[in-house]
Amino acid sequence: MGKGVQLRPSRIYMQEECMADATADSLNAAGTGAKWPPRLGRAVALLGFPLSLVSAGATVSMAVTAAIGVGIAVSGKSMGEELRRVLLFMSACYLVLLSVDLLNGGGLANFGSTGVNYLHLIALAPYTLALSALGIRMATIERMLQIAIWLGLANSVVRFFLFGEDRPGGLELNPIPYGFVLTMWGAFLLARGLELGRTKGRFSVMTALAAIVPVVLTQSKIVWACLIVGYAIVVIFIAVRKGQARLIWAGAAVAVPVLFASYYFLGYKRLALFRAELEAYFERGELTEDSFGWRLELVRAALRAVEHKPWLGHGIIERRTAAFAYADPNGPNILPLSHLHNDYLTHLVAFGAPGLVFLLAFCAFIFIVARRAADLGRRAAGYALLVMLMIYMTAEVAFNMDPISGAVTIALGILLLKSPAPDRQTTAKI
């Protein structure tokens, strides 16, 4: 790759502009302009990126945009074969979870909770349709992701250095999901920047590097791991596909001082505490009431609950009560914790075996979507998203949580959105 020059990055932007005009024209021609004013719809959709730094911001924007997509589909615009398959798959997942939550005896309360918390599954296809019909292109999404990250950087720096917050998060948003959202957008921008090349992609790469600062300030070990692995996947994948091994060396040259600085100024505190927890457990058998101790006790309690009802689970509402009933009274006190801090165990306790099958199917879906993404940058970002999400779910929850479920749906919409920028045409020099 990278030798046959056929299309410059500027041509990519020009083609995306043409696609935006054509799709917007087709939207108006279909008679949907009166129902869904394109400018208002675009504003709602694009606000989802900076609003992802607010507790329910991404979910609200995504839901409204998906409703616009439903209106567009009802008006007669074809969804296309690929999005129809996405809708069928996600609807099947949604119905399986609903059925299990009725069969396990949870009743209407569980049915309502599952029915609302997993609506984002069936919202994905109409959300993507709305992005396409409203003429939203990757260049515009790229700029909105840049805005989101620079806002996040300003927010975290001000709150950490001026207001003395130890672990700054978003507006009414815990620092852990906040850091993951910034990591996710950083991976997308890093991939986009490396795809476009030294000139067109420089600012996106710089913005992706800027995202490291607020992520480090969250002091979340799991988010740090997601960032390191996600960025590494993006760099290595694009370097291999472009046949430019020097990208890997350049990435390492940047990563080493960044990791050293992050560890020296802040990371060593959290990692030293974690190391002390591990030493206390493996050398003396002690479980302290901190990150490792709480999470290990949560795993033990949750597995006991799964053993009691392995096939259909205890229900989505009862998941916490069911797991905590098996907590060791002599172990770390997990009762003040609000959830199980592990999405694999959460779905096993709530839905039994079908819950775990659902998560694995969802991960397989991300892999397929990433593999079929329209350009090299989104393929790299998609693979990074998959691995980062799988890591994140070992210590936190991505479903049943507005900031993550909404933002991940938006990220999948980006991957599904088609635009004329295949890597065989992108020949920018990195």
Contacts in CASP RR format, 6 or more apart in sequence:
PFRMAT RR
TARGET T0000
AUTHOR 0000-0000-0000
METHOD contacts of the structure
MODEL  1
MGKGVQLRPSRIYMQEECMADATADSLNAAGTGAKWPPRLGRAVALLGFP
LSLVSAGATVSMAVTAAIGVGIAVSGKSMGEELRRVLLFMSACYLVLLSV
DLLNGGGLANFGSTGVNYLHLIALAPYTLALSALGIRMATIERMLQIAIW
LGLANSVVRFFLFGEDRPGGLELNPIPYGFVLTMWGAFLLARGLELGRTK
GRFSVMTALAAIVPVVLTQSKIVWACLIVGYAIVVIFIAVRKGQARLIWA
GAAVAVPVLFASYYFLGYKRLALFRAELEAYFERGELTEDSFGWRLELVR
AALRAVEHKPWLGHGIIERRTAAFAYADPNGPNILPLSHLHNDYLTHLVA
FGAPGLVFLLAFCAFIFIVARRAADLGRRAAGYALLVMLMIYMTAEVAFN
MDPISGAVTIALGILLLKSPAPDRQTTAKI
1 241 0 8 1.000
1 242 0 8 1.000
1 243 0 8 1.000
1 423 0 8 1.000
1 424 0 8 1.000
2 242 0 8 1.000
2 243 0 8 1.000
2 244 0 8 1.000
2 427 0 8 1.000
3 427 0 8 1.000
4 427 0 8 1.000
5 427 0 8 1.000
6 424 0 8 1.000
6 425 0 8 1.000
6 427 0 8 1.000
7 425 0 8 1.000
7 426 0 8 1.000
7 427 0 8 1.000
8 427 0 8 1.000
8 428 0 8 1.000
9 196 0 8 1.000
9 197 0 8 1.000
9 199 0 8 1.000
9 200 0 8 1.000
9 201 0 8 1.000
9 426 0 8 1.000
9 428 0 8 1.000
10 200 0 8 1.000
12 196 0 8 1.000
12 420 0 8 1.000
12 421 0 8 1.000
12 425 0 8 1.000
12 426 0 8 1.000
13 139 0 8 1.000
13 200 0 8 1.000
15 419 0 8 1.000
15 420 0 8 1.000
15 421 0 8 1.000
16 137 0 8 1.000
16 138 0 8 1.000
16 139 0 8 1.000
16 419 0 8 1.000
16 420 0 8 1.000
16 421 0 8 1.000
17 137 0 8 1.000
17 139 0 8 1.000
19 135 0 8 1.000
19 137 0 8 1.000
19 419 0 8 1.000
19 420 0 8 1.000
20 135 0 8 1.000
20 136 0 8 1.000
20 137 0 8 1.000
20 140 0 8 1.000
21 135 0 8 1.000
23 132 0 8 1.000
23 133 0 8 1.000
23 134 0 8 1.000
23 135 0 8 1.000
24 38 0 8 1.000
24 134 0 8 1.000
24 135 0 8 1.000
26 77 0 8 1.000
26 133 0 8 1.000
27 33 0 8 1.000
27 36 0 8 1.000
27 38 0 8 1.000
27 72 0 8 1.000
27 77 0 8 1.000
27 133 0 8 1.000
27 134 0 8 1.000
27 135 0 8 1.000
28 38 0 8 1.000
30 72 0 8 1.000
30 75 0 8 1.000
30 76 0 8 1.000
30 77 0 8 1.000
31 75 0 8 1.000
32 71 0 8 1.000
32 72 0 8 1.000
32 75 0 8 1.000
32 77 0 8 1.000
32 133 0 8 1.000
35 71 0 8 1.000
35 75 0 8 1.000
36 68 0 8 1.000
36 69 0 8 1.000
36 71 0 8 1.000
36 72 0 8 1.000
38 134 0 8 1.000
38 135 0 8 1.000
41 65 0 8 1.000
41 68 0 8 1.000
41 130 0 8 1.000
41 134 0 8 1.000
42 134 0 8 1.000
42 135 0 8 1.000
42 136 0 8 1.000
44 61 0 8 1.000
44 64 0 8 1.000
44 65 0 8 1.000
44 68 0 8 1.000
45 61 0 8 1.000
45 65 0 8 1.000
45 68 0 8 1.000
45 130 0 8 1.000
45 131 0 8 1.000
45 134 0 8 1.000
45 136 0 8 1.000
46 136 0 8 1.000
46 140 0 8 1.000
46 141 0 8 1.000
46 144 0 8 1.000
47 61 0 8 1.000
48 57 0 8 1.000
48 58 0 8 1.000
48 61 0 8 1.000
48 62 0 8 1.000
48 65 0 8 1.000
48 144 0 8 1.000
48 410 0 8 1.000
49 58 0 8 1.000
49 141 0 8 1.000
49 144 0 8 1.000
49 145 0 8 1.000
49 147 0 8 1.000
49 148 0 8 1.000
49 185 0 8 1.000
49 410 0 8 1.000
50 144 0 8 1.000
50 147 0 8 1.000
50 148 0 8 1.000
50 151 0 8 1.000
51 57 0 8 1.000
51 58 0 8 1.000
51 60 0 8 1.000
51 61 0 8 1.000
52 58 0 8 1.000
52 148 0 8 1.000
52 181 0 8 1.000
52 185 0 8 1.000
52 403 0 8 1.000
52 406 0 8 1.000
52 407 0 8 1.000
52 410 0 8 1.000
53 148 0 8 1.000
53 151 0 8 1.000
53 152 0 8 1.000
53 155 0 8 1.000
53 170 0 8 1.000
53 171 0 8 1.000
53 173 0 8 1.000
53 178 0 8 1.000
53 181 0 8 1.000
53 182 0 8 1.000
54 170 0 8 1.000
54 171 0 8 1.000
54 172 0 8 1.000
54 173 0 8 1.000
54 403 0 8 1.000
55 170 0 8 1.000
55 171 0 8 1.000
55 172 0 8 1.000
55 173 0 8 1.000
55 402 0 8 1.000
55 403 0 8 1.000
56 402 0 8 1.000
56 403 0 8 1.000
57 402 0 8 1.000
57 403 0 8 1.000
58 181 0 8 1.000
58 402 0 8 1.000
58 403 0 8 1.000
58 406 0 8 1.000
58 407 0 8 1.000
58 409 0 8 1.000
58 410 0 8 1.000
59 120 0 8 1.000
59 402 0 8 1.000
59 403 0 8 1.000
59 405 0 8 1.000
59 406 0 8 1.000
59 409 0 8 1.000
61 410 0 8 1.000
62 120 0 8 1.000
62 123 0 8 1.000
62 127 0 8 1.000
62 406 0 8 1.000
62 409 0 8 1.000
62 410 0 8 1.000
63 119 0 8 1.000
63 120 0 8 1.000
63 123 0 8 1.000
65 127 0 8 1.000
65 130 0 8 1.000
65 131 0 8 1.000
66 123 0 8 1.000
66 124 0 8 1.000
66 126 0 8 1.000
66 127 0 8 1.000
66 130 0 8 1.000
67 126 0 8 1.000
68 126 0 8 1.000
68 130 0 8 1.000
68 134 0 8 1.000
69 126 0 8 1.000
69 127 0 8 1.000
69 129 0 8 1.000
69 130 0 8 1.000
69 133 0 8 1.000
70 126 0 8 1.000
71 126 0 8 1.000
72 126 0 8 1.000
72 129 0 8 1.000
72 130 0 8 1.000
72 133 0 8 1.000
73 79 0 8 1.000
73 126 0 8 1.000
73 129 0 8 1.000
77 129 0 8 1.000
77 133 0 8 1.000
79 87 0 8 1.000
79 125 0 8 1.000
79 126 0 8 1.000
79 129 0 8 1.000
82 372 0 8 1.000
82 416 0 8 1.000
83 125 0 8 1.000
83 128 0 8 1.000
83 129 0 8 1.000
83 416 0 8 1.000
84 125 0 8 1.000
86 124 0 8 1.000
86 125 0 8 1.000
86 128 0 8 1.000
86 416 0 8 1.000
87 122 0 8 1.000
87 124 0 8 1.000
87 125 0 8 1.000
87 126 0 8 1.000
89 365 0 8 1.000
90 121 0 8 1.000
90 122 0 8 1.000
90 124 0 8 1.000
90 125 0 8 1.000
91 121 0 8 1.000
91 122 0 8 1.000
93 118 0 8 1.000
93 121 0 8 1.000
93 358 0 8 1.000
93 361 0 8 1.000
93 362 0 8 1.000
94 115 0 8 1.000
94 118 0 8 1.000
94 119 0 8 1.000
94 121 0 8 1.000
94 122 0 8 1.000
96 354 0 8 1.000
96 358 0 8 1.000
97 114 0 8 1.000
97 115 0 8 1.000
97 118 0 8 1.000
97 351 0 8 1.000
97 354 0 8 1.000
97 355 0 8 1.000
97 358 0 8 1.000
98 111 0 8 1.000
98 114 0 8 1.000
98 115 0 8 1.000
98 118 0 8 1.000
100 312 0 8 1.000
100 313 0 8 1.000
100 351 0 8 1.000
100 352 0 8 1.000
100 354 0 8 1.000
100 355 0 8 1.000
101 107 0 8 1.000
101 110 0 8 1.000
101 111 0 8 1.000
101 113 0 8 1.000
101 114 0 8 1.000
101 315 0 8 1.000
101 316 0 8 1.000
101 350 0 8 1.000
101 351 0 8 1.000
102 110 0 8 1.000
102 111 0 8 1.000
103 312 0 8 1.000
104 110 0 8 1.000
104 309 0 8 1.000
104 312 0 8 1.000
104 313 0 8 1.000
104 314 0 8 1.000
104 315 0 8 1.000
104 351 0 8 1.000
104 352 0 8 1.000
105 315 0 8 1.000
106 315 0 8 1.000
106 317 0 8 1.000
106 318 0 8 1.000
109 317 0 8 1.000
110 315 0 8 1.000
110 316 0 8 1.000
110 317 0 8 1.000
110 318 0 8 1.000
113 316 0 8 1.000
113 317 0 8 1.000
114 316 0 8 1.000
117 316 0 8 1.000
117 399 0 8 1.000
117 400 0 8 1.000
117 405 0 8 1.000
118 399 0 8 1.000
120 405 0 8 1.000
120 406 0 8 1.000
120 409 0 8 1.000
123 409 0 8 1.000
124 409 0 8 1.000
124 412 0 8 1.000
124 413 0 8 1.000
124 416 0 8 1.000
127 409 0 8 1.000
127 410 0 8 1.000
127 413 0 8 1.000
128 412 0 8 1.000
128 413 0 8 1.000
128 416 0 8 1.000
128 417 0 8 1.000
131 413 0 8 1.000
131 417 0 8 1.000
132 417 0 8 1.000
132 418 0 8 1.000
136 417 0 8 1.000
137 419 0 8 1.000
138 192 0 8 1.000
138 375 0 8 1.000
138 378 0 8 1.000
138 414 0 8 1.000
138 417 0 8 1.000
138 419 0 8 1.000
138 421 0 8 1.000
141 414 0 8 1.000
141 417 0 8 1.000
142 189 0 8 1.000
142 192 0 8 1.000
142 204 0 8 1.000
145 185 0 8 1.000
145 186 0 8 1.000
145 188 0 8 1.000
145 189 0 8 1.000
145 204 0 8 1.000
145 207 0 8 1.000
146 189 0 8 1.000
146 203 0 8 1.000
146 204 0 8 1.000
146 207 0 8 1.000
148 182 0 8 1.000
148 185 0 8 1.000
149 182 0 8 1.000
149 185 0 8 1.000
149 186 0 8 1.000
149 189 0 8 1.000
149 207 0 8 1.000
149 208 0 8 1.000
149 210 0 8 1.000
149 211 0 8 1.000
149 214 0 8 1.000
150 207 0 8 1.000
150 210 0 8 1.000
152 170 0 8 1.000
152 182 0 8 1.000
152 214 0 8 1.000
153 210 0 8 1.000
153 211 0 8 1.000
153 213 0 8 1.000
153 214 0 8 1.000
155 168 0 8 1.000
155 169 0 8 1.000
155 170 0 8 1.000
155 171 0 8 1.000
155 214 0 8 1.000
156 168 0 8 1.000
156 169 0 8 1.000
156 213 0 8 1.000
156 214 0 8 1.000
156 217 0 8 1.000
156 218 0 8 1.000
157 213 0 8 1.000
157 214 0 8 1.000
157 217 0 8 1.000
159 165 0 8 1.000
159 168 0 8 1.000
159 169 0 8 1.000
160 166 0 8 1.000
160 168 0 8 1.000
160 217 0 8 1.000
166 219 0 8 1.000
167 175 0 8 1.000
167 217 0 8 1.000
167 218 0 8 1.000
167 219 0 8 1.000
167 220 0 8 1.000
168 175 0 8 1.000
168 214 0 8 1.000
168 217 0 8 1.000
168 218 0 8 1.000
169 175 0 8 1.000
169 178 0 8 1.000
169 179 0 8 1.000
169 214 0 8 1.000
169 218 0 8 1.000
170 178 0 8 1.000
173 403 0 8 1.000
175 217 0 8 1.000
175 218 0 8 1.000
175 219 0 8 1.000
175 220 0 8 1.000
176 218 0 8 1.000
176 220 0 8 1.000
176 222 0 8 1.000
176 223 0 8 1.000
176 396 0 8 1.000
177 396 0 8 1.000
177 401 0 8 1.000
177 403 0 8 1.000
177 404 0 8 1.000
178 214 0 8 1.000
178 218 0 8 1.000
178 403 0 8 1.000
179 214 0 8 1.000
179 215 0 8 1.000
179 218 0 8 1.000
179 220 0 8 1.000
179 223 0 8 1.000
180 223 0 8 1.000
180 226 0 8 1.000
180 388 0 8 1.000
180 392 0 8 1.000
180 396 0 8 1.000
180 404 0 8 1.000
181 403 0 8 1.000
181 404 0 8 1.000
181 407 0 8 1.000
182 211 0 8 1.000
182 214 0 8 1.000
182 215 0 8 1.000
183 211 0 8 1.000
183 215 0 8 1.000
183 223 0 8 1.000
183 226 0 8 1.000
183 227 0 8 1.000
183 230 0 8 1.000
183 388 0 8 1.000
184 385 0 8 1.000
184 388 0 8 1.000
184 407 0 8 1.000
184 408 0 8 1.000
184 411 0 8 1.000
185 211 0 8 1.000
186 207 0 8 1.000
186 208 0 8 1.000
186 211 0 8 1.000
186 231 0 8 1.000
187 208 0 8 1.000
187 230 0 8 1.000
187 231 0 8 1.000
187 233 0 8 1.000
187 234 0 8 1.000
187 381 0 8 1.000
187 384 0 8 1.000
187 385 0 8 1.000
187 388 0 8 1.000
188 378 0 8 1.000
188 381 0 8 1.000
188 411 0 8 1.000
188 414 0 8 1.000
189 204 0 8 1.000
189 205 0 8 1.000
189 207 0 8 1.000
189 208 0 8 1.000
189 211 0 8 1.000
190 204 0 8 1.000
190 205 0 8 1.000
190 208 0 8 1.000
190 231 0 8 1.000
190 234 0 8 1.000
190 235 0 8 1.000
190 381 0 8 1.000
191 234 0 8 1.000
191 238 0 8 1.000
191 376 0 8 1.000
191 377 0 8 1.000
191 378 0 8 1.000
191 380 0 8 1.000
191 381 0 8 1.000
191 384 0 8 1.000
192 201 0 8 1.000
192 204 0 8 1.000
192 377 0 8 1.000
192 378 0 8 1.000
192 381 0 8 1.000
193 200 0 8 1.000
193 201 0 8 1.000
193 202 0 8 1.000
193 204 0 8 1.000
193 205 0 8 1.000
193 208 0 8 1.000
193 377 0 8 1.000
194 201 0 8 1.000
194 205 0 8 1.000
194 234 0 8 1.000
194 235 0 8 1.000
194 238 0 8 1.000
194 247 0 8 1.000
194 377 0 8 1.000
194 380 0 8 1.000
194 430 0 8 1.000
195 201 0 8 1.000
195 238 0 8 1.000
195 375 0 8 1.000
195 376 0 8 1.000
195 377 0 8 1.000
195 380 0 8 1.000
195 421 0 8 1.000
195 423 0 8 1.000
195 426 0 8 1.000
195 428 0 8 1.000
196 204 0 8 1.000
196 426 0 8 1.000
196 428 0 8 1.000
197 428 0 8 1.000
197 429 0 8 1.000
197 430 0 8 1.000
198 428 0 8 1.000
198 429 0 8 1.000
198 430 0 8 1.000
199 428 0 8 1.000
200 428 0 8 1.000
201 428 0 8 1.000
208 231 0 8 1.000
209 254 0 8 1.000
209 258 0 8 1.000
211 227 0 8 1.000
212 227 0 8 1.000
212 258 0 8 1.000
212 262 0 8 1.000
215 223 0 8 1.000
215 224 0 8 1.000
215 227 0 8 1.000
216 224 0 8 1.000
216 262 0 8 1.000
216 266 0 8 1.000
216 267 0 8 1.000
217 266 0 8 1.000
219 266 0 8 1.000
219 267 0 8 1.000
219 269 0 8 1.000
219 270 0 8 1.000
221 270 0 8 1.000
221 271 0 8 1.000
221 274 0 8 1.000
221 291 0 8 1.000
221 395 0 8 1.000
222 391 0 8 1.000
222 392 0 8 1.000
222 394 0 8 1.000
222 395 0 8 1.000
222 396 0 8 1.000
223 392 0 8 1.000
224 262 0 8 1.000
224 267 0 8 1.000
225 391 0 8 1.000
226 388 0 8 1.000
226 391 0 8 1.000
226 392 0 8 1.000
227 388 0 8 1.000
228 255 0 8 1.000
228 259 0 8 1.000
229 384 0 8 1.000
229 387 0 8 1.000
229 388 0 8 1.000
229 391 0 8 1.000
230 384 0 8 1.000
230 387 0 8 1.000
230 388 0 8 1.000
231 255 0 8 1.000
231 384 0 8 1.000
232 255 0 8 1.000
233 380 0 8 1.000
233 383 0 8 1.000
233 384 0 8 1.000
233 387 0 8 1.000
234 377 0 8 1.000
234 380 0 8 1.000
234 381 0 8 1.000
234 384 0 8 1.000
235 247 0 8 1.000
235 248 0 8 1.000
235 251 0 8 1.000
236 248 0 8 1.000
237 379 0 8 1.000
237 380 0 8 1.000
237 383 0 8 1.000
237 384 0 8 1.000
238 244 0 8 1.000
238 247 0 8 1.000
238 376 0 8 1.000
238 377 0 8 1.000
238 380 0 8 1.000
239 245 0 8 1.000
239 246 0 8 1.000
239 247 0 8 1.000
239 248 0 8 1.000
241 376 0 8 1.000
241 380 0 8 1.000
241 423 0 8 1.000
242 376 0 8 1.000
242 423 0 8 1.000
242 430 0 8 1.000
244 430 0 8 1.000
247 430 0 8 1.000
263 271 0 8 1.000
273 290 0 8 1.000
273 291 0 8 1.000
274 291 0 8 1.000
274 292 0 8 1.000
276 288 0 8 1.000
277 288 0 8 1.000
277 290 0 8 1.000
277 291 0 8 1.000
277 292 0 8 1.000
277 293 0 8 1.000
278 292 0 8 1.000
280 286 0 8 1.000
280 287 0 8 1.000
280 288 0 8 1.000
281 287 0 8 1.000
281 288 0 8 1.000
281 292 0 8 1.000
281 293 0 8 1.000
281 296 0 8 1.000
287 293 0 8 1.000
287 296 0 8 1.000
287 297 0 8 1.000
287 331 0 8 1.000
287 332 0 8 1.000
288 332 0 8 1.000
289 332 0 8 1.000
289 333 0 8 1.000
293 332 0 8 1.000
294 332 0 8 1.000
294 334 0 8 1.000
294 337 0 8 1.000
294 341 0 8 1.000
295 341 0 8 1.000
295 342 0 8 1.000
295 395 0 8 1.000
296 332 0 8 1.000
297 327 0 8 1.000
297 328 0 8 1.000
297 331 0 8 1.000
297 332 0 8 1.000
297 334 0 8 1.000
298 323 0 8 1.000
298 334 0 8 1.000
298 337 0 8 1.000
298 340 0 8 1.000
298 341 0 8 1.000
298 342 0 8 1.000
298 345 0 8 1.000
299 342 0 8 1.000
299 345 0 8 1.000
300 326 0 8 1.000
300 328 0 8 1.000
301 323 0 8 1.000
301 324 0 8 1.000
301 325 0 8 1.000
301 326 0 8 1.000
301 327 0 8 1.000
301 328 0 8 1.000
301 334 0 8 1.000
302 323 0 8 1.000
302 326 0 8 1.000
302 340 0 8 1.000
302 342 0 8 1.000
302 345 0 8 1.000
302 346 0 8 1.000
302 348 0 8 1.000
302 349 0 8 1.000
303 345 0 8 1.000
304 323 0 8 1.000
304 326 0 8 1.000
305 314 0 8 1.000
305 322 0 8 1.000
305 323 0 8 1.000
305 325 0 8 1.000
305 326 0 8 1.000
305 349 0 8 1.000
306 313 0 8 1.000
306 345 0 8 1.000
306 348 0 8 1.000
306 349 0 8 1.000
306 352 0 8 1.000
308 322 0 8 1.000
308 326 0 8 1.000
309 322 0 8 1.000
309 352 0 8 1.000
310 348 0 8 1.000
310 352 0 8 1.000
310 353 0 8 1.000
311 352 0 8 1.000
311 353 0 8 1.000
312 351 0 8 1.000
312 352 0 8 1.000
312 354 0 8 1.000
313 322 0 8 1.000
313 348 0 8 1.000
313 349 0 8 1.000
313 350 0 8 1.000
313 351 0 8 1.000
313 352 0 8 1.000
314 321 0 8 1.000
314 322 0 8 1.000
314 349 0 8 1.000
314 350 0 8 1.000
315 322 0 8 1.000
315 349 0 8 1.000
315 350 0 8 1.000
315 351 0 8 1.000
316 350 0 8 1.000
316 351 0 8 1.000
316 400 0 8 1.000
318 350 0 8 1.000
319 340 0 8 1.000
319 346 0 8 1.000
319 349 0 8 1.000
319 350 0 8 1.000
320 338 0 8 1.000
320 339 0 8 1.000
320 340 0 8 1.000
322 349 0 8 1.000
323 340 0 8 1.000
323 345 0 8 1.000
323 349 0 8 1.000
324 334 0 8 1.000
324 335 0 8 1.000
327 334 0 8 1.000
327 335 0 8 1.000
339 346 0 8 1.000
339 397 0 8 1.000
339 400 0 8 1.000
340 346 0 8 1.000
340 349 0 8 1.000
340 397 0 8 1.000
341 395 0 8 1.000
341 396 0 8 1.000
341 397 0 8 1.000
342 393 0 8 1.000
342 394 0 8 1.000
342 395 0 8 1.000
342 396 0 8 1.000
342 397 0 8 1.000
343 359 0 8 1.000
343 393 0 8 1.000
343 396 0 8 1.000
343 397 0 8 1.000
343 398 0 8 1.000
343 399 0 8 1.000
344 356 0 8 1.000
344 359 0 8 1.000
344 393 0 8 1.000
344 394 0 8 1.000
346 397 0 8 1.000
346 399 0 8 1.000
346 400 0 8 1.000
347 355 0 8 1.000
347 356 0 8 1.000
347 358 0 8 1.000
347 359 0 8 1.000
347 399 0 8 1.000
348 355 0 8 1.000
348 356 0 8 1.000
351 358 0 8 1.000
359 393 0 8 1.000
363 386 0 8 1.000
363 389 0 8 1.000
363 390 0 8 1.000
366 382 0 8 1.000
366 385 0 8 1.000
366 386 0 8 1.000
366 389 0 8 1.000
366 412 0 8 1.000
366 415 0 8 1.000
367 383 0 8 1.000
367 386 0 8 1.000
369 382 0 8 1.000
369 412 0 8 1.000
369 415 0 8 1.000
369 416 0 8 1.000
370 378 0 8 1.000
370 379 0 8 1.000
370 381 0 8 1.000
370 382 0 8 1.000
370 383 0 8 1.000
370 385 0 8 1.000
370 386 0 8 1.000
370 415 0 8 1.000
371 379 0 8 1.000
373 379 0 8 1.000
373 381 0 8 1.000
373 382 0 8 1.000
373 415 0 8 1.000
373 416 0 8 1.000
374 417 0 8 1.000
374 418 0 8 1.000
374 419 0 8 1.000
374 420 0 8 1.000
374 421 0 8 1.000
374 422 0 8 1.000
375 419 0 8 1.000
375 421 0 8 1.000
375 422 0 8 1.000
375 423 0 8 1.000
375 426 0 8 1.000
376 422 0 8 1.000
376 423 0 8 1.000
376 426 0 8 1.000
377 423 0 8 1.000
378 414 0 8 1.000
378 415 0 8 1.000
379 423 0 8 1.000
381 411 0 8 1.000
381 414 0 8 1.000
381 415 0 8 1.000
382 411 0 8 1.000
382 415 0 8 1.000
385 408 0 8 1.000
385 411 0 8 1.000
385 415 0 8 1.000
389 398 0 8 1.000
389 408 0 8 1.000
392 398 0 8 1.000
392 404 0 8 1.000
396 404 0 8 1.000
397 404 0 8 1.000
398 404 0 8 1.000
398 405 0 8 1.000
398 408 0 8 1.000
399 405 0 8 1.000
END
